[in-house]
């Protein structure tokens, strides 16, 4: 098989596409020539199903579209449970929601999308449901990657993001932006992730902190949960981090969902310092809290991506995940801490090599705390 470099060098088109990522122009550039006349585009749909992190990492694409088409209507389709992440987000006109695992909801949404008469639909997800819904829109231009399982249901098939950016490894944000850039949307500046803090969420968080006597304290926010055991650092380790943050003058707040409240208890039990546990925050309230954080420390998760999107200095602990693809898309001081192993990255659902996921278990507390100290110094005066 030819290397990426050989493929790019053998194709004048690929060389031209790759150069866009190397020039560093002040004005954002597309990654290829426009595939259609954009002056006639009035409605655009972005499909990005699944998780919190996926939604946050789609915001650079939404921003790039609205910047390019300020007078067009930009909509996004999300699963209903994650949609509040985009409450107040200024670069999307409509958030369309679909219930998880509900055939009736899928049918309703398919009819709604068809009735909306979109000109352009981007499938940023690529899963079966997203692809079927993209086809159901009947949009004139339906864009997906040629590598998608049911790619033929689109009528514009993009080459890989690695080819478009001219690099072997690309971030999730770059993968999504590349799909837009291939059709002529300027994306070469790789916009940051961004979320809004709503007034209601900010007021609710302020009230929680006021009740706890922490409203005017610098906050160290800890998120000890993760989707899989291969990504979840031990709660007793987070307890030791809580102690160290408290010694440095931070008021420690630990956040999880109500179902994960046991993790909050475990952190408290392993920390001699006071810890405020919050297990009932809405997603907009999580965003508002992290916007106030002096430091965020947590596992690789959607919450870590929210922290990056509101410019919270952060230390993120990685286990099984692909760091190049899933690291927080941060604009402020942030560090990744991981224990490098030959089996990384992996699918992450379970550990295939050891009885327990050693990649996350072996990350030492002192390395996480050293990273926290560096991030605190670098972000001093924030």
N, C-alpha and C positions, 0 to 999 in steps of 0.2 A: 504494500500500500504506500502511495506517495505521502511524504510528510506535508504538513500544513504549508511550510515555506515553499516546497516544490510546487504545490497546487497554486499558490498565490503568484509565484514568479512565472509560471507557465501561462497565465491568463492575464492579458492586459486589463480586462474588466476587474478581476480580483485585485490586481495591483492598484488600480484606481480607487477601489473601495477601501483597501487597507490604508492608503495614504491619508484618507480623511481623518483617521484616528491618530495620525502622526504629526499633522501640521500645527495643531494648537491654535487655530484661528480664533480671533476675538469673537467673530460672528459664528454661531452654531451652524454646522453644515449637515446635510443628509448623508447617508452612506451609499446612495445610488441615485440615479435620475428618477424623477417622478414617473410613476406607472400610469397616471391618468391626469386629467385636468382638475386640479384641486379647486379651481374657482367655482366649480359646479357642486362642490360638496357642502351639504347643509347639516347632515346628521351623521355622527360617528358613534359606534358602540364598541366598547372594550369589554371582553369577557375574561374575568379572572376569578375563577371559583377557588374554593378551599379555604386556606387558613388566614390567621391574623398577619403573619409575616408576609405571605403572598400579597395580601391587600396593601400593606404598607409599601412593599417593594414595587408596586404598580404605580405609585404616585409620581415618580419621575416621568413615566410615559404619559400620564394624564396631563401633567404640566406641559410637556413638550407639545402635545396635541393642541391644548388651549392656546399656547403661545403662537403656534403656527396658524391656528384657525380661530381667532378670537371671536368671530361672529357665528361660528358653527355651534351646534348643540353637541356636547360631549357627554355621553352616558356610559355607565359601567354596570355590569351585571355581577353581583356578589351573592354568596350564600347569606341568608337572613341573619344568622347569629353573629356574623363578623361585620355586617354593614355599618353598625354604629362607629366603627373605627374612622369612617370618613365623615362623621357629623361635622358640619361647618367647613368642610374642605372646599376651598374657593375655586378649584380648577376643574370641577365636574358639575354638570347641570342637573343630572338625575342619577340617583342610585336605585337600580332595579334589583329586587331581591327574590331569591328562590329558596324554598325550604329544603333542607337536606333529606335525601332519601324519600322524596315524595313525588310519585308519578303524577299526581293531580297538580302539584305545584309546577312541575316541569311543563305539563301541557298548557297550563294557564300562561306561564311565562313565554312559551313558544308562540302562542297566539298574540300576546302583547307585543313581542318583538317584531312579529310579522306586520302588525298594524302600524308600528312606528315608522316603517319604510326608511330604514337606514340606507345611506349611500355607501358607507364603508364599515366593515366589521373586522376588528382584530381579535383573533383568538390567542390570548396570552397564556392559556392554560394547556390546551392540547389533549385533555382527557376526552373520553367518549362523549360524556354529556355536553361538555363545552362545544365540541365539534358538531354534534347534532344540532345544538341550538344555533350555532353560527350558520349552518345550512338552512335552518328553519326561518331565519330572518328574511331570506330571499334577497338580501342586499346584492347590489351589482358587483361590489368588490368585497370578497371574503378572503382574509389573509391569514395564513398559518405557515408553520415550518414544514418543509418537505419531509422531515423525519417523523411527523405526527402519524399515529397509527392509522387514522382514516383521513389522510391528507387529501385524498381526491374529492372530499366534500367541500374543499376550498377551491377558488379559481385563481388564486395567486399563491404560489408556493416559494417561500424564501429559502435560500441556502442557510447554513448554520451561522450562528452568531460568531463563532470563532473565525470563520472565513470573512465575515463582514467587518469585524474589528481587527483582523489580522493578528490574532493571538490564539495560543492553544487553549488557554483557560479564560472563561468569562464569568462575570458575576451575574446573578439572577436579574439585577437591574439592567445590566448591559444586554442580556439575552432578550429582555422584553423591548428595550429601546431599539435594538437592532431590527426587529420586525417592522417597527415604524420607519426607521431610517432607510430601510431597503425600499420603501415605497415613496421616498422623497421628503419625509418629515425631518427637519433639522434636529439632530440629537447628539452631535459630536462633542458637546460640552458635558455630557453625562450628568444631567441635573441631579440634585440631591433628593432624598426622600423628604417629605414634609407632611405634617398633620396640623390641624387646627385645634386650639383649646377653646371650647365653648364657654360662654359665661356661666351657664348652669353648672357645668362640670367643675369649673374653677371655684365657684361658690360652695359647692358641696364638699370639695376637698379642703377648702379653707376652713369650713365648719368642723370637719373631722380633726384637723390639726389643732384648731383652737380648743376643742374639747379636751384634747390630749396635752394641751400646754406647749405645743410645738410649732405654732403658727409662724414664729419669727426665727426658728432655728434652721441652720443648714441641714439638709436631709441626706442621709445615705439610704437609698432604696435598694432592697434586696428582693430578688425573685428566685426562689429556690426550686421552682417546678419546671418540668419539661415534658414533652410529648412522650418520650420513651426513656427507659432506664439507661440506654447508651448515651443519653444527653444530660442526665440528671446527676449533678454533683451531690455528695452526701450532705444532709441537713446539718449534721454536727460540724462539718467544715464551715458551712455558712454561719453557724453559731459563733465560731472563732473569729470569722470575719466581722461579725456584728460587734464583738468585743473590741476589736482593733479599731474599727471606725468610730466607736463611741469614745475611745481613748484619744482620738484625734479631733474630738469636739463635734462630731456629727450625731444628730438624732436619728436613730435607726428605725426604719419602717420596712416591714416585711409584707409583701403582697402575694396572694394566691387567689384562686377561686374558692368558693365555699366547699367544693368537693375535695380540695387539696389542703383544707385547714389543718390537717394533721402535720403537714410540713412546717407550718407556722409554729405550732406547739413544739415541734422537735428543735427548731432553731432557738426558741426561747429557752428550752431546757438546757441547751448547750452554750448559753451566753449568760454571763453574770451581769451584763449591762442591761438597762431597760430597753425593751423592744416593743414597738407598736405594731400589732398585727391587723391588717385590713384584708378581709376575705370577701367583701360584698361590693367592691367597687365595680361600676359599669366600665365598659371600655373607654368611653370619653373621660371618665374620672381617672382611670389609669393614665391616660394621656396627660391630663391636667396635673396629676401628681408628679409624673416624670419630668414635666416641664419645669418643676420647682426643684428638682433634685440637684444637689451638689455633686453626687456620684451615684451611678447605678452599678450594681454588681449582680450578675445573674447568669443563668445557663443560656446556651444558644436556643432562642425561642422567639415567638412573635413579639413578646414583651420587650426583648432586647432591641428589636427593630423599631418599636414605638419610641424607645429611649433615644435611638439615633435620630429619628425623625423630628424630635423636639429638642435636639442638640444637648442632651444630657451627657456629660462626661461619663465614660463607661468602661467597665472591665467585663468581658464576656468569656465564659468558660466553655470550651468546645470538647466534645468527645468524638462521636462517630461521624459527624457531619463534614462535608466538603467546605473547608474554610474559604477557599478561593471563590466559591459560588454563593455561600450563605453568610459571610461576615457582615456585620452591620455596615450599612452604607453611610458612614459617619462623616460629619463636617467638623467635629470638635475632637478634643483629646479622647482617644479610645484605644484599648489594647485587647488582643485576643490571647488567652492562656490555654495551652493544650499540651498534652503529653504525646509526642510524635511516636507513632507505631507503624509498622509495615502494613498492617491491615486497614489503615485509614486511607480514604474515607470508605464507609460501607453503607448499606441500605438503612441501617440504624434501628430496624424494628426489633432486633434481638442480636446478641453477640454469637457469631458462628464459630469463634476461635477459642474463647475462654468460658468457664462456667459463669463468670460475671463480667460485665463490660469493663475491662481493665483500662481502656483508653480514658474513661472519665474518672475511674476510681483512683488512678495513679497521679492525677493532677494535685500537687502539694499546696497546702495552705500558704506557705511562705512565698511561693511564686505568685499566687493571686494577690496577696497583700502587697508585695513589691510592685506589682503592676498598678495596684490602686494608688500607692504613694506617688508613683510617677505621673499618673493621670491627674491626681490632685494638684501636684506641683505645676504641671503643664497648663492646667485650666484655672490656676489661681487668678482671682479677680473677675471670674465669670459673673 
